[in-house]
């Protein structure tokens, strides 16, 4: 196994059919990338081909050759989806042709970083013709991101300019290209085949992460789990392949017929397929028709081509040269991330229509006002990281989120999220809801404005609840969760309550939640009923009325009596022996003293004896003794009790 020292840079060709792309690659790499028999017979590229380019310094980069025929544009986009540098090839005898422009547009729409333009077949034309072609190329580049791209004149027949092409490419590949090495594995498959004695092999450009033999992977959208037996880069075994490299993976536990071009290799659980996309679209200015709602287009993402139905947001149509927001309903699940690029094409005539940026890979299917959707997309498209992360925090109100959860929802790296959260904490725009009660508690964040809204909502609800339930001291904590916090996990709810309690926004008493702003003192009729219940139990001494008797004697519902008894219990004025039976605290303590005194005197006590000591009935003496047993004061042996301690 060799150490992987290959730079993570991929060069990809572009240009019209028969402009010499494959021959140019052969001249600079020594490899014929036309691998299919049909390609050899027809003398034209049909599918993508691959070759390593070895510079004199020993550095090796990958080259992808693409077909130029208009019928194979979909194959061209498969190759273009993973490249860093475009190699636009234009024949001197033809000049700029339809697929020259279409390929050029695709490179720009996919945001390919750098471009080198190569004029081929110099041996077939005179100098004046070359000057005209070069002038046309400069005009094409003028208003594009590639206005400063170098133009090299070549002939594969005489090898004129070939070494200059290599030098320019070496210069471009020395530039810094951002690679998502620290993100999980993501690799769109462009080839699937089997090798005798080896088994299933897939190839593709690694978009993010690192892969090594033994890794468990998931292949979507069909949710196939398997393992990697071996990893190759440029036909050589490597310990590890890195984001940006062309790789071949030998897989264990999956057959060739289970996979296809367009499937995506991922770290298990990293992404989930989607059938809806919210996007920002640009329609090319050279188009003749607009994009309207209801129109079906071919959508190209990574190595997958699918049919998508457009639904425009906020506008009636997107005219050539204009941009807008579009929701696409897909006819086949797509594995994407926010901020991925894609291309759309007409089905008839078959032509690239435009391209765009995925803003929401899993938009909500709930009915939301279009204005709100557009406001959200405006932030996702044009907002900075602070605004985007604040948006996701607000989206999940009232649930506080960890940085990992924010990262997953926003599809922004955890490192970037952590940096933004630190900044927002410093600016007092977010608040950490975790109290640090447990060492394992991860910080969870809410926007400060949302925290203030939630605090007000809590106060208001507790006040409203109290006014409707005067006899209830606080609200059951579980009822509160179902009323205000039903949409969030129970663990998150408990985190919020701990924070509210720490900040003295609420008071917790057992299973009850109270507001410190509310006086729970009774008045008026409720106070009178409270005194009647209290006095009835106190005057009952060792034979107090039970709940049913109180309800009948005072003419209150059982629920009202229980509410008053709960207040008395909270005030420690009564003791609950069992359901429906309460003793005044003073009477209870006297009964307890009499019990201890009698046992100390006689070493034990029977139920009948205790009944006689209290001058009460079996109902009350039995309830008291069972309570003392549970509390560990007494221990029952056959038909008598002794003191346990």
N, C-alpha and C positions, 0 to 999 in steps of 0.2 A: 504494500500500500504506500503510495507516494504522498508527500505533503502537498497540499493544494496551494500553489503559489500563483495561479493564473489570475490576472486582473479581472474584475467583474465589469467588463465593458463589451457591448455587443454592437456590431455595425450591421446595418441592413440596407440592401439595395432598393432602388425605386426607379421607375421609368417605363416608357412605352415598349411594346413588344419589338423584338429584333433590333434593339438599340445597343446590344452587346454587353448586357449586365453579366451574364454567366461567363462569357469569355474574359471579361475584365477580372472577375473573381479568380478565374483559372490562372490568369497572368500574375496576379499578386499573391496567390496562395499555392499554386501548383496543383489545385484540386478541381476536378469537374463536378460541380454540384448537381448536375442533372443525373439523378440516380435511377429514374424509371425507364423501362424499355421504350415506352411510348414517347418519352421526351427525346430519347436518342433517335428514334425513327422519324419523329416530326421535326426535330431540330428546334424545339421550343420548350421552354420551361412550363410545366403544368402545376407543379406543387413547389413548396419551399425546399431549399437545399441548404446544407451547412458545411462550413470549412473553418479550420483554425488559420489565423494569419500570424506568422512568426516574424517578428521584427529582428533586425540585426543585433539589437541589444539582448535578444533572447526572450523578450516579453511576448506573450501570446494572447491574442484576443479572438473573440468569435465573430464569424461573418455569416449572415443569413442572406441567401439569394432568393428573390421572389419572382413569380411569373409576371409578365407585363401585359398579357392579353386581357382585354376587358372582361372576358368570360371567367377569368380566374382572379378577379379583384378580391373575392372573399379569401382566397389563399394568400394573396399579398398581405391582407390585413392580419392574418394569423401570424405571419412573419414579423410584421411591423409592430405588433403589440408589445414586444419585449425588447425593443432596440433603444440604444442611447444616441447613436450617430446615424444619420441618413446619408446614403451614398446615391445621389440622384444622377442617373446616367442618361445622357442625351446624345443621340447620333448626329454627327456633323452633316450628314447628307439629308436627314429628315428635319432636324430642328425640333422645336417644341411641338408635341403631338397630344391628342386627347388624354391618353393615359399618363403622359408626363405631368399634365396639370392635375389630373385626378389623384395620382400618387403624391404629388407635392401637397395638395390640399389635405390628404389623409395624414401625412407626416406632421403638418402644422396642427391639425385638429387633435392629434394624439399627443401634442406637446413634446415631440421629439426634440431633444436639447440642441443638437448641433447638426450641421449639414455640410457635406462636401459635394460640389458639382463636378462631374467628369464629362467632358465632351469626347466621344469615341469616334472611331472610323475617320480619323484625320487624313488617312491615306487616300480617301475617296473624293476629296473636295479640294478646291483651291482656297487661297488665303482670304479672298473677299467673302466667300460663303461662310467661312469660319467666323469672320468678324460680324457678319449679320446674325449668326446663331448666338454668338457671345453677347451681342447687344440685346437680343430677345431674352436671353437668360437673365441679364442684369435688370431688365424691366420686370421680369417675373419676381425676382428677389426683392426689388426695391421697397415695397410696402409690406414686407413680411418680417418675421423674426430672424430670417436668414439673410438679411441685406448685406452682411459682411462676409458671407460664405466665400471660400476660395473656389476658383474655377480652374481646373487642370485639363489641358488638351492632350489627348492620347490616341495611339493606334495600337491595337493588339497585334496587328500584323507586323509592324516595324518595331514595336515596344517603345515607341516614342511616348514620353511622359509617364510611363508605368512606375518608374522609381520615384517620381515626384508624387504620384498618388500615394505610394507607401509612406513617404516622408510626411505628407499632410495628414494621413490617417494616424501615424504615430504621434504627431503633434496633438491631434484632437483627443486621442485616447489617453494622453497624459493629463488632460484636464480632470477636475474633480467632479464625479457624478455621485449624487446622493443615492445610497443603497440602504434599504430597510433591513439590515442584517439582524437587528435586535427584535424584530417582530416575528410572530410565528410563521411557519412554513406556508407559502402560497405559490403554487406552480401550475399554470394552465397547461394541459397536455396538448401537444401538437402532433405527436406520432405514437402509435401503439403497435407493437409487433412481438413476435416470439423468435427466440434463437434456440436451435437444437442443443439440448443439454443444459440450457440456462433458464429458459422459461419466459415469462412475460416481462417485456421491457417497455418503458415509456420514456419519451423525451420532452423537453420543454425548457423555457427560460425561467429560472427561479426568480420570482418577483420579490419575495421577501424571505427572511429567515436563513437557517442553515440546515442542511440535511446530511445525515451520516448513516452508515449501515447499522441495522438494528432498530432504527426509529420506527415507531408505530405511526401510521398515517391514516387519514380518512379521505376518501375520494367522493366528491359530491358532483351532481346532485343525488346520486343513487345510494349514498350512505354506505359505502363499502369500506370496511376496515381491513388493513393488511399491514405487512412489515416490509422494510427495505432490506434486501439481501446485500446489494452492492451499489456503489455510486461511482459514476465515471464522468470525467470532464475531458473533452477532446479525446475520447477513446482510451483514456488512461484511468486506472483505479485511483481514487483519492479517499482519504480518511473523511473528508468533509467538503461539501460544496457550499458556496456562499451566494447570497442574493446577487442577482445580476448575471450569473453564469449560465451557459448552456449546459444542461446536465442530462445524463441517461440514468434511470433508476431501474434496477432489476428487482422485481417485486415477488414476495412470497404470499401465497394465499389468495390470489386473484387470477382469473383467466383473461385472455385477450378479448374474448367476446363480451366480457362484462364492462369493458372500457371503450371510450371513443374520444376522438378529438373534441375539445371543448370542455371535457370534464376537468375538475380542479383538484389537485393534491393539496391537502391542508393538515395542519396539526389538528387532531381530533377536538371538536367542539369550538374551533376558532370562529368559523362563520356558518351561517345557515342560508339555504337557498331562498330566493324571493321571486314573487310573480308580479310585484309592483315596484316602480321606480319613480321618484320625483327628481327631475333633472333641470339643468339649465342648458338650453340648446342654441346653437348658432346655425343658421341656414346660409349656405354658401351664396355669395353674390352672383355667381355665374349660373344659378339655377333659374328655370323658367316658371316654376310653380311654388306656391306657398305651402306651408305645413298647417293643416287645419285639424280640428278635433274629429275623431272617427277614422282618420287615415291610418292605414296599415303600412308599416315600413319594415325593412330588414335592419335589425339592430345587431351590430358587431361589437363584442366585448371580449378581450383576451383572444382565445382561440375558438370562441363560440359564435355562431350566427343563429339568430332566432327571429320570429315575427313578433312585432310589437304594435299595439294599437295606441295611438296618441290621444291624449285629452289635455287640451291647452288650459292653462290656469291664468285667469285675469285678462286674457285677450282672445280675439276671435280667430286670428291667424298670425303666423310668423312669416313675413315676406322675405324674399332673397336679400341677403345682406343684413338681416335683423336677428335679434336674439329674444328669447323668452323662456318662461317656465313651462315644462310639459310633464304630465304624469303618463307613464307608459304601462299598459297592461300587457304582460308577456305571455306568449302561448306555451312557454317552457321555462321551468325554474332556472334562474341565473344565480351564479355565486359571485357576488360583488361586494365592494366596500364603498363607503362614502368617499367622494373625490376621485373615483376611478374615471378614466376617459373612455368614450365609446364613439362609434360612428353609426350614422343611419344612412340607408340607401333606398332609393326608389325601387319598386319591383318592376315597374314599366314606365319609361325606359329604364334599363338597368344602369343606374348612375349614382354616384355618391352625392347625397343631398346636404349633409351637414354632420355635425358632431356635437358632443357636449360633455358635461360634467355631471356625475351622479351626486346629488346632494343628500338624498335620503334613500338608503338601500331597503328600508322596511317602513315605508310610510304607514301611518295609522289608517285602518279601514273604516274608522268611525266617521260619522258625518260631522265635518268641521267647516265653518264658514271659509269660503275661498280667500277672503281678506286675511284671515289668520294664517292660512297655509302660505300665502304669498309673503306675509311679514316674516314668517319663520324661514322661508327659502331665501329671502333677501339677506338675512343674517348669515345663513349657512354659505351663501355665495360670496358676499362682499364683506362680511364681518371679520374682525380679528379674533384671535384665539380666546381672548377674554370674553368677548360677546358670545361666541359659540358655546363655550363651556357654561356661561351664565344661562344661556338659553336651555341647555340640557338640564341644569339644576331646576330651572323654573318649570320645565316640561314634566318633571317628576314630583312636583309639589303634591302632598306634603312629605313625601318620602326623602329622607336624607341619603346622600350617596357617598360611597368611598371613591377614592381616585381611580381604583380599578374599574368600578361600575361606570364612572363617568367616561373612562377610556373606551369601554366596550360599547356604550351607547353612542358616543360621538365618533368613534373610530379614530381618535387621536391618541398617540402613544402615551403610556402611563407617565413617562418622564416629562413630556410636555405638559400634561395635565397637572402634575405635581408642581411644576414651575409656575403655572398660571394660578393655581390655588394659593400658593405662597404669596403671590402678588396681591390677589384679591383679599386675602386675610389681612395683609399689611394695609390695604386701602379701606379695610373695615366694610367690605362688600359681601363677604361670606362669613359664616359662623360655624365652628366645629361643634356638632351636637353631641359628640361622645364625651362622657364624664370621666373616663379613665378609671371607672369602678373596677374593671377587670383589665389585667395586663394584655389580654388577647384582644381587647376592644380596638378595632381599627377606627381612625378618625372618619367621621361622616359629616357631610357638609350640606347646609342650606344657605340660600341667599339671605342676607340679613333682612331685606325687605319682606321676604316670605316668612321668615321667623317671626317678624313683628305682626304680620297678618295672621299667622297661626296662633300667636299668643292672644291677639284680640278675639279671634274666633273661639278659642278655648274659654276666655273670660265670659264672652257673650253667651255661649252655650250653657255653661255652668250656672249663670245667672238666670237664664230662661228656664232651665230645668228646675232650679230651686223654687222659682215663682209658681211653677206648675205642680211642684211636689214639696209643699212647705214642711210636711212632716218627715221628709227624708233628709238625712244628714249626708250630703254629697251624693255622688252617682257611682254605681258599680263600674269599676274600671273596664270590665269587658263590654258593658253597654256603651261606654264612652268610645271605645275602639270602633264598635260597629256603627256609631253615629257619625263620627268625624274622620276616623282613620281606617275605614274599611278597605281602602284601596292599597294599603301597604302591608308588608309582612309583619307578623306579630313581634319578631325580634326588633325590627325598626321602630315599632310602636313603643316597645319597652325602653329603647334608647331615648326616644323623645320624652317619655314620662320622667326618666331619670334626670334629663337636662332641665325640664320644667320644675321638677322638685328641687334640684340643686339651685336654680335661680329663683326659688320661692314664688313661682308662678302658680303652683298647685301645692296642696298638702295631701299626702297619702296616709290613710289610716286603714290598715288591713286591705280589704278588697275595695275600699271606697276612695274616691278622688274628690277633694274639696277645694273650694276657692278661698284664698286668704282675704279676698275682698268682700266676701259675703258673711253677714252676721246670721248665724243659725239659731238665734234666740227666738222663741215663739211669742206670739202676742194674740190678743183677741180671743176668738172662739177656739183656736188651736191650743192656746195656753190653758184655757178652761178644761178642755178635754184631756190635755196632758196632766193637769193636777188631779182630775178625777181618776185616771188610770193609776197614777202614782199613789194617791191616797188609798185607793181600794186595795192595792197590793201591800202597802205598809200596814194598814189596819187589819189585814187578813193574817198578819204575823206568820204562824207556822201552817196556816191553811188558806193561802191566798187564792183568789179566783183565777181560773185559767183563762186563756184567750177567748174561748167561746163564751164563758160566763161574763167576762168583761164586756164583750161585744153586745151581749143581751142586756146587761145591767145599765150600761151607759148609752145604749142605742147608737153604736158606731159599727162600721163594717169591720170584719176581721182584719182586712188589709190596713185600715186606719189604726186599729189597736196595735198591730204588729209594728207599724211605723213609729208609734209613740214609744213602744217598748224598746225599740232599737235605739231611740234617743236616750231613754233612761239607762240602757245598757252602756252606751257610749259614755254617759256621765257617771258610770259606775254606781248608779243608784239602785240597780237591780242586777241579779245574777240569773242567767238562763240555765235552768237545770236540764231541760230537754224541750223539744218542740212543743210550744203551747203552754209551757209552765215556767213562771219566773218567781223568784223570791226577792223581797226587799233585801238589800245588802246587809242592813242591820240585823234583820231576822235570820239571814243565812249565817252570819258570824256567830250569833247567839246559839243557833242549832249546832254549829261546829264545836263551840266551846262545851256545850252540854254533852256532845258525843265523846269528846276527848276526856272530859271529867268522869263520865260513866265508865268508859273502858279502863281508865287508869285505876278506878276503884275496884272494878270487877274483872279486869284483865280481858274481857270480851263483852260483846253486846249482840243481842238478837234483834231482828226487825221488830218483833212485838214489843220488846223492852224499849227500843228507841221511840216507837210510836207512843208508848205510855209516858216516856220522859217528856216528849214535846206536847203531849195531850192533843194529838192530831190524828189523822186517818192514815191507813196503810199507803194510800196514793202518794202522800207527801213524804212520809218517812222513807218509803222505798226509793222514790226519786232522789232524795238527798243522799241516801247510802250509795246508790249506783254512781252518783256524781263524785262522791268522795273516793270510791273505788277507782274510777277513771283518773282522778287527780293524783292517786298514789298515796292518799292519806290512810286509807284502810285497805285491808285484804280480807276477802271472803273465804272462810273455811266452813264447808258444809252449810249449816243454817245460822252461822254467827260471824261476826267481824272482829278483827283485832287491828291494832294500830300497826301500820307497815313500818313506820320509822320509830 
